[in-house]
């Protein structure tokens, strides 16, 4: 890809930093914001080539931010690609209906971005996807000073622990909407940092929660929740241990 001027709208700090670092090391100019209103304001002030818009932004959801950008008086019309950690039926409908040009699954990868801009579909994840992708951490360590890489990896582990606590509290309170949002966040963060088994478990739990919310009754979709919750719990501890080891290795 030629160098692009990119607006990156992503609320999760560790994911935003990783994606921005990747884009800038590839030669792109990046403006990064963390909520929907900031994304709309930045798009009104600067003529970007591409906007990467997280679907679940605070303040103004990503799809509503896209509508606001597309609804401006005639001017520059950047390519807008939605970012989402897991493409559920509801998420796909929201992305398709807001005026975006396509969807990118997190974690952001340069080859996926190039394919999306060229109008090519993304390749599906391999069936035999491993539990961990050490190349994701290796790339982070290659792009950043050792101390910065260690700090970011350690912060990622802390973020996952926080999201897991919030998820557990939401489940205990019967708040499936919040629980689904936390599963989505866990999927995004874990994928960005190579914890693929945890990402799979979080995506499966998010889909089960979405089905249960839509059904609004204790049917088969709700009965699947205990298994999905257990799968995420089982995947979390190894992922945290992996990140802790990687942070220690980065420190030297």
C-alpha positions in Angstrom: 0.0 0.0 0.0 1.1 3.6 -0.6 1.4 5.7 2.6 -2.1 6.7 3.7 -3.5 9.3 6.1 -5.6 7.2 8.5 -8.1 8.0 11.3 -8.1 5.2 13.8 -11.1 5.2 16.2 -10.6 2.6 18.9 -11.6 2.9 22.6 -9.4 0.1 24.0 -6.1 1.7 24.9 -3.8 -1.4 24.4 -5.5 -2.3 21.2 -5.3 1.3 19.9 -1.6 1.6 20.7 -0.8 -1.7 19.0 -2.8 -0.9 15.9 -1.3 2.6 15.7 2.2 1.3 16.1 1.7 -1.2 13.3 0.3 1.4 10.9 3.0 3.9 11.6 5.8 1.4 11.2 4.3 0.6 7.8 4.7 4.3 6.8 1.1 5.5 7.3 0.2 8.8 9.1 -2.3 8.1 11.9 -4.6 10.2 14.0 -6.0 8.0 16.8 -9.1 8.8 18.8 -11.0 6.9 21.5 -14.7 7.7 21.1 -17.4 8.3 18.6 -17.7 12.1 18.9 -13.9 12.6 18.6 -14.0 10.5 15.4 -16.7 12.6 13.9 -14.9 15.8 14.8 -11.6 14.6 13.4 -13.2 13.5 10.1 -14.8 17.0 9.8 -11.4 18.7 10.2 -9.1 16.5 8.2 -9.3 14.9 4.8 -8.4 11.3 5.6 -7.7 8.6 3.0 -9.1 5.8 5.3 -11.1 5.7 8.5 -10.8 2.6 10.7 -13.9 2.7 12.9 -14.4 0.4 15.9 -18.1 -0.6 16.1 -18.3 -0.4 19.9 -17.1 3.1 20.6 -18.3 5.0 23.7 -20.1 8.3 23.4 -21.4 7.5 19.9 -21.3 3.9 18.5 -19.2 3.4 15.5 -22.1 2.8 13.1 -23.7 6.1 14.2 -20.4 7.9 13.8 -20.2 6.6 10.3 -23.7 7.9 9.6 -22.7 11.3 10.9 -19.6 11.4 8.7 -21.5 10.3 5.6 -24.2 12.8 6.3 -22.0 15.8 6.1 -22.3 18.2 3.2 -20.5 17.1 0.0 -16.7 17.0 0.4 -14.1 14.4 0.8 -15.4 10.8 1.0 -12.9 8.6 2.7 -13.0 4.8 2.7 -14.5 3.7 6.0 -13.8 0.2 7.3 -15.4 -1.0 10.5 -13.3 -2.8 13.1 -14.9 -5.5 15.2 -13.5 -8.3 17.4 -16.2 -10.7 16.4 -18.7 -10.4 13.6 -22.0 -11.4 15.1 -25.2 -11.2 13.1 -26.2 -8.0 14.8 -22.7 -6.5 14.2 -22.8 -7.4 10.6 -26.2 -5.8 10.1 -25.1 -2.6 11.8 -21.9 -2.4 9.7 -23.7 -3.1 6.5 -26.5 -0.5 7.2 -24.4 2.5 8.2 -22.6 3.4 5.0 -19.2 1.8 5.7 -17.3 0.3 2.9 -16.4 -3.0 4.6 -15.5 -4.8 7.8 -12.2 -5.8 9.3 -11.9 -8.4 12.0 -9.6 -7.6 14.8 -6.7 -7.8 15.3 -5.8 -5.3 12.6 -3.3 -6.8 10.1 -1.7 -5.0 7.2 -2.5 -7.7 4.7 -6.2 -7.7 5.7 -6.3 -3.9 5.4 -4.7 -4.0 2.0 -7.2 -6.7 0.8 -10.2 -4.7 2.2 -9.0 -1.5 0.4 -8.6 -3.5 -2.8 -12.1 -4.9 -2.4 -11.0 -8.5 -1.7 -12.6 -10.6 1.0 -10.6 -11.5 4.1 -9.4 -15.1 4.3 -11.2 -17.2 7.0 -9.2 -18.2 10.1 -7.5 -21.6 9.6 -9.4 -24.5 11.1 -6.3 -25.6 13.0 -5.6 -22.2 14.5 -3.2 -22.6 17.5 -3.9 -21.5 21.0 -1.2 -18.8 20.9 0.4 -16.7 18.2 3.8 -15.8 19.4 4.5 -13.8 16.3 2.1 -11.1 17.5 4.2 -10.5 20.6 7.4 -10.8 18.6 6.1 -8.1 16.2 5.3 -5.9 19.2 8.8 -6.4 20.7 10.4 -5.6 17.3 8.4 -2.4 16.9 8.9 -0.9 20.4 11.7 -0.4 22.8 12.0 -3.3 25.2 10.7 -1.5 28.3 7.8 -0.1 26.3 6.9 -3.5 24.9 7.0 -5.0 28.4 4.8 -2.3 29.8 2.2 -2.7 27.1 2.1 -6.5 27.4 1.7 -6.2 31.2 -1.0 -3.6 30.8 -2.8 -6.0 28.4 -2.9 -8.7 31.0 -4.3 -6.2 33.5 -7.0 -5.1 31.0 -8.0 -8.7 30.5 -8.3 -9.3 34.2 -10.4 -6.2 34.6 -12.8 -7.1 31.7 -13.1 -10.6 33.2 -14.1 -9.2 36.5 -16.7 -6.9 34.9 -18.0 -9.9 32.8 -18.4 -12.0 35.9 -20.3 -9.3 37.7 -22.6 -8.7 34.8 -23.4 -12.4 34.5 -24.1 -12.6 38.3 -26.5 -9.7 37.9 -28.2 -11.2 34.8 -27.0 -8.3 32.6 -26.3 -10.2 29.4 -25.9 -7.0 27.3 -23.0 -5.8 29.4 -21.6 -9.4 29.6 -21.7 -9.5 25.8 -19.9 -6.2 25.5 -17.2 -7.5 27.9 -16.8 -10.7 25.9 -16.4 -8.6 22.8 -13.7 -6.5 24.4 -11.9 -9.6 25.6 -11.9 -11.0 22.1 -10.5 -7.8 20.7 -7.6 -7.5 23.2 -6.7 -11.1 23.3 -6.5 -11.4 19.5 -4.3 -8.3 19.2 -1.8 -9.9 21.5 -1.8 -13.5 20.2 -4.1 -15.2 22.7 -6.1 -17.0 20.1 -7.8 -19.7 22.3 -9.1 -16.9 24.6 -10.3 -15.0 21.5 -12.2 -18.0 20.2 -13.8 -18.6 23.6 -14.8 -14.9 24.0 -16.3 -14.8 20.5 -18.3 -18.0 21.2 -19.6 -16.5 24.5 -20.5 -13.2 22.9 -22.5 -15.1 20.2 -24.3 -17.2 22.8 -25.1 -14.1 24.9 -26.5 -12.2 21.8 -28.7 -15.2 21.0 -30.0 -15.3 24.6 -30.7 -11.6 24.6 -32.6 -11.8 21.4 -34.6 -14.8 22.5 -35.4 -13.2 25.9 -36.4 -16.5 27.4 -34.7 -19.6 28.8 -34.4 -21.7 25.7 -31.6 -23.7 24.1 -29.4 -20.6 23.4 -29.5 -19.7 27.1 -28.7 -23.3 28.1 -25.5 -23.0 26.1 -24.2 -20.2 28.3 -22.6 -22.2 31.2 -20.5 -24.2 28.7 -19.3 -21.0 26.9 -18.6 -19.3 30.2 -16.5 -22.3 31.4 -14.6 -22.3 28.1 -13.7 -18.7 28.6 -12.6 -19.3 32.2 -10.5 -22.2 31.1 -8.8 -20.1 28.4 -8.2 -17.1 30.5 -5.5 -18.4 33.0 -3.2 -19.8 30.2 -3.6 -16.5 28.3 -2.6 -14.4 31.4 0.3 -16.7 32.0 1.4 -16.3 28.4 1.3 -12.6 28.6 3.1 -12.5 31.9 5.9 -14.7 30.4 6.1 -12.4 27.4 6.3 -9.3 29.5 9.1 -10.8 31.6 11.0 -11.8 28.5 10.7 -8.3 27.0 12.2 -6.9 30.2 15.2 -9.1 29.7 
